[in-house]
Amino acid sequence: MLRIKNLSVYYGYVHAIKDISLEVKEGELLVILGANGAGKSTLLGTAAGLIKPAAGEILFNNKAVTGQTSEQIVSKGISLIPEKREIFTTLTVLDNLLLGAFHRYRKNKEGLKNDIKEILGIFPALKGRERDLAGSLSGGLQQMLAIGRGLMSRPALLLLDEPSVGLAPLIVQEIMAILVNLKKTGVTIVLVEQNTKSALKVADSVLVMERGGITHRGSPLEITANSSIQEAYLGRARS
């Protein structure tokens, strides 16, 4: 579904993404692990059209989307849920959801009503709070709202950047269960996450990034069997 070939990204003189190639298969949940500064958010932002690459190619459903704007990429079926949620705290829950469908609002206003119902079915904790200001919600509900807003664009590919940050363990479990259910509906997911144990439980495949490159890739079982990854990400000392 998504293919990235020899991608390089710079921030000024800093080489943030170094000749990365990867493939995300339709229907899978791919987890990307890595420390802060590894390039994970930059990779997602580039795939979503927020950052312009210096070199390389991005293909979505066998069509090049390299260098296209974020609006163009959203309309093609890729949605990014950014780190720290980035919801509009002074707007209502409903308005935040509607903003996720900005690219088709005028063409399909009636259809949006059904989409809202579907989102509230996925996140029943938001039901009845449509008129509440988003800033009044708890962190967990704000994260659900952020994901719901992303789903309002009807994505085929959902990119999530650190959705568990600042959330209680039970809420993290709930978010991960929601992602698994979304995958069952046909949504392909790329999940950047530092909560390694939770992420590995839901992953189909895993990439590990360091300093702008991919150092490991494999199944969750293969990744957890690697002693260096155990020490770095799972808190287990080398034997």
Secondary structure, DSSP 8 states (H G I E B T S, - for coil): -EEEEEEEEEETTEEEEEEEEEEE-TT-EEEEE--TTSSHHHHHHHHTTSS--SEEEEEETTEE-TT--HHHHHHHTEEEE-TT----TTSBHHHHHHHTTGGGTTT-HHHHHHHHHHHHHH-GGGTT-TTSBGGGS-HHHHHHHHHHHHHTT--SEEEEE-TTTT--HHHHHHHHHHHHHHHHTT-EEEEE-S-HHHHHHH-SEEEEEETTEEEEEE-HHHHHT-HHHHHHHS-----
